[in-house]
Amino acid sequence: MTVLSLWHAIGGPYPERPPLAQSVDADLAIIGGGFAGLSTALHAAEKGLSVVLLEAEIIAWGATGRNAGFVVPNFAKKDPDHITAELGADRGERLIRFASGSADLVFDLIRRHEIDCQAEQSGWIQPAHSAAAFAKVRSRAAQWASRGRTAVVMDGAETERVTGATGYVGSWTDRSGGVLDPVAYARGLANAAEATGARIFERSPVTAISRASDGYLLTTAQGTVRAGKVFIATNAYGGDLQPGLARTYFPLRVFQIATDPLPREIRTRLLPGNQSVSDTRRNLFTFRFDAANRLISGGMHVFGPGAERRVPRAIHRRLATMLGLTDLPPIAHAWSGMAAVEPDFLPHLVDLGPGLIAGFACNGRGIALTTALGRELTAWATGTPASALPIPFAPPTEIPFHGLLRHAPNMLLPWSMLRDRLDEVRIAKRQDNVPLSGS
Ligand SMILES: Cc1cc2nc3c(=O)[nH]c(=O)nc-3n(C[C@H](O)[C@H](O)[C@H](O)COP(=O)(O)OP(=O)(O)OC[C@H]3O[C@@H](n4cnc5c(N)ncnc54)[C@H](O)[C@@H]3O)c2cc1C
């Protein structure tokens, strides 16, 4: 059997739920057993709806089981001021509030349902790799702090003390973020949803969605679901289930590695507070530890053959260089997954017809946001119009020239790396030009 990720490998025996093999009715049918689908199933079942969730493979088979487990309660690339400028003050502030409480929601669910998933609300740190990036980071922290977040700015020395990484100009941290084991979290959500009354079927790919008199009919190989409302939560794994949907986002392949466990003396120097770290580089540098002291990091790939072998090795080399670890233990696990990235990097609900919605809150940073999406969708499933939810809701907007542009994030990576390098050279030059005291 293929091991999908570190988390699946350490997850232990997993009793699969049987595939759908009959015709069933539900108020709400959900397609996809990742965080978005599972959180929706749990919240909707808690509201008393009858819920059926169909997963093509196993729970957490998609990005949910392949991510790094960083819990981050904000948006990739977009700050609150961008959002209010784009969406207007009212809609913007509602979307900001949606994100703002998303990490607290994750850790509350974990506590409430006693999910054993290495969860620690230890904070998420974003170190700045240049002076310009630090100015942005300070402004970002101020924007979130003015909305009640526990956003703390640290200078370079404090950043080094907290992370163990050198060379950063400063950083900010949102203390509501943290770390978890995503597969254990997803399995816990699935168990909680079932305990609340939701029905979950694995190895049950939906092959067709058709209109029925009172809603929709979903077809799988051996069964059907008739449901009043349908939520498509397939992220970048939906294929052509719904024509055109795959052309509304960029499918971004992200690689991850986990090393063998690090010795205790190094572990106490690096991230003693056990936070997750993603820096400001365009070619993002990330790291965290798991409970066994494995160091986890990720990266993207530039096109070319052999990415499966090449990219994990490059991530390992970068990890060793960035953290000054000449004797970094070897790679124990390497894997990759697909993230759906929206052109504006914001969560979206896609209007596919009365009672039929697709939801995307991934953008490569979706543990907290897709969990929160599930709670919001429950309001829709119980009668609130989708247009009244805090997440932008519109018919599908296909990205022009998608066949070509879908590769843009990979094609632009060398350019991003070059710009990061220029930032680093500028910093090094500035440090060289600082007069030595007494000279
Ligand atoms: C490598 C990687 C690292 C990441 N790291 C982080 C991180 O550290 N922190 C963070 O916050 N976010 C991270 N993300 C993003 C995060 O993992 C996603 O935002 C989140 O898991 C998306 O959940 P989802 O439920 O929307 O989709 P997915 O988890 O992708 O689930 C979609 C599911 O739909 C199923 N499906 C597809 N078609 C059908 C069908 N026809 N019938 C039935 N089922 C179907 C698939 O099998 C799949 O299980 C990362 C993503 C990747 C790829």
PDBQT file of the ligand as one rigid body, heavy atoms in Angstrom, charges set to zero:
ROOT
HETATM    1  C1  LIG A 501       1.502  19.476   1.014  1.00  0.00    +0.000 C 
HETATM    2  C2  LIG A 501       0.526  20.419   1.648  1.00  0.00    +0.000 A 
HETATM    3  C3  LIG A 501       0.866  21.053   2.834  1.00  0.00    +0.000 A 
HETATM    4  C4  LIG A 501      -0.055  21.886   3.479  1.00  0.00    +0.000 A 
HETATM    5  N1  LIG A 501       0.257  22.396   4.699  1.00  0.00    +0.000 NA
HETATM    6  C5  LIG A 501      -0.684  23.083   5.386  1.00  0.00    +0.000 A 
HETATM    7  C6  LIG A 501      -0.440  23.516   6.707  1.00  0.00    +0.000 A 
HETATM    8  O1  LIG A 501       0.593  23.231   7.302  1.00  0.00    +0.000 OA
HETATM    9  N2  LIG A 501      -1.403  24.245   7.330  1.00  0.00    +0.000 N 
HETATM   10  C7  LIG A 501      -2.595  24.546   6.724  1.00  0.00    +0.000 A 
HETATM   11  O2  LIG A 501      -3.424  25.232   7.336  1.00  0.00    +0.000 OA
HETATM   12  N3  LIG A 501      -2.874  24.094   5.487  1.00  0.00    +0.000 NA
HETATM   13  C8  LIG A 501      -1.962  23.367   4.812  1.00  0.00    +0.000 A 
HETATM   14  N4  LIG A 501      -2.263  22.888   3.579  1.00  0.00    +0.000 N 
HETATM   15  C9  LIG A 501      -3.632  23.091   3.067  1.00  0.00    +0.000 C 
HETATM   16  C10 LIG A 501      -4.635  22.141   3.737  1.00  0.00    +0.000 C 
HETATM   17  O3  LIG A 501      -4.134  20.836   3.762  1.00  0.00    +0.000 OA
HETATM   18  C11 LIG A 501      -5.942  22.190   2.957  1.00  0.00    +0.000 C 
HETATM   19  O4  LIG A 501      -6.404  23.522   2.949  1.00  0.00    +0.000 OA
HETATM   20  C12 LIG A 501      -7.060  21.336   3.520  1.00  0.00    +0.000 C 
HETATM   21  O5  LIG A 501      -6.624  20.060   3.864  1.00  0.00    +0.000 OA
HETATM   22  C13 LIG A 501      -8.162  21.251   2.466  1.00  0.00    +0.000 C 
HETATM   23  O6  LIG A 501      -9.176  20.402   2.960  1.00  0.00    +0.000 OA
HETATM   24  P1  LIG A 501     -10.393  20.056   2.029  1.00  0.00    +0.000 P 
HETATM   25  O7  LIG A 501     -11.340  19.275   2.833  1.00  0.00    +0.000 OA
HETATM   26  O8  LIG A 501     -10.899  21.289   1.367  1.00  0.00    +0.000 OA
HETATM   27  O9  LIG A 501      -9.792  19.182   0.832  1.00  0.00    +0.000 OA
HETATM   28  P2  LIG A 501      -9.016  17.771   0.769  1.00  0.00    +0.000 P 
HETATM   29  O10 LIG A 501      -8.414  17.413   2.049  1.00  0.00    +0.000 OA
HETATM   30  O11 LIG A 501      -8.102  17.828  -0.412  1.00  0.00    +0.000 OA
HETATM   31  O12 LIG A 501     -10.173  16.727   0.530  1.00  0.00    +0.000 OA
HETATM   32  C14 LIG A 501     -10.835  16.549  -0.691  1.00  0.00    +0.000 C 
HETATM   33  C15 LIG A 501     -11.381  15.133  -0.678  1.00  0.00    +0.000 C 
HETATM   34  O13 LIG A 501     -12.339  14.988  -1.719  1.00  0.00    +0.000 OA
HETATM   35  C16 LIG A 501     -12.273  13.631  -2.127  1.00  0.00    +0.000 C 
HETATM   36  N5  LIG A 501     -12.929  13.511  -3.441  1.00  0.00    +0.000 N 
HETATM   37  C17 LIG A 501     -12.520  14.037  -4.614  1.00  0.00    +0.000 A 
HETATM   38  N6  LIG A 501     -13.402  13.709  -5.595  1.00  0.00    +0.000 NA
HETATM   39  C18 LIG A 501     -14.369  12.964  -5.017  1.00  0.00    +0.000 A 
HETATM   40  C19 LIG A 501     -15.552  12.327  -5.512  1.00  0.00    +0.000 A 
HETATM   41  N7  LIG A 501     -15.900  12.390  -6.821  1.00  0.00    +0.000 N 
HETATM   42  N8  LIG A 501     -16.329  11.648  -4.645  1.00  0.00    +0.000 NA
HETATM   43  C20 LIG A 501     -16.014  11.571  -3.317  1.00  0.00    +0.000 A 
HETATM   44  N9  LIG A 501     -14.895  12.155  -2.814  1.00  0.00    +0.000 NA
HETATM   45  C21 LIG A 501     -14.103  12.843  -3.643  1.00  0.00    +0.000 A 
HETATM   46  C22 LIG A 501     -10.787  13.336  -2.158  1.00  0.00    +0.000 C 
HETATM   47  O14 LIG A 501     -10.526  11.948  -2.142  1.00  0.00    +0.000 OA
HETATM   48  C23 LIG A 501     -10.305  14.066  -0.913  1.00  0.00    +0.000 C 
HETATM   49  O15 LIG A 501     -10.232  13.214   0.222  1.00  0.00    +0.000 OA
HETATM   50  C24 LIG A 501      -1.338  22.108   2.885  1.00  0.00    +0.000 A 
HETATM   51  C25 LIG A 501      -1.661  21.514   1.671  1.00  0.00    +0.000 A 
HETATM   52  C26 LIG A 501      -0.746  20.666   1.056  1.00  0.00    +0.000 A 
HETATM   53  C27 LIG A 501      -1.121  20.018  -0.231  1.00  0.00    +0.000 C 
ENDROOT
TORSDOF 0
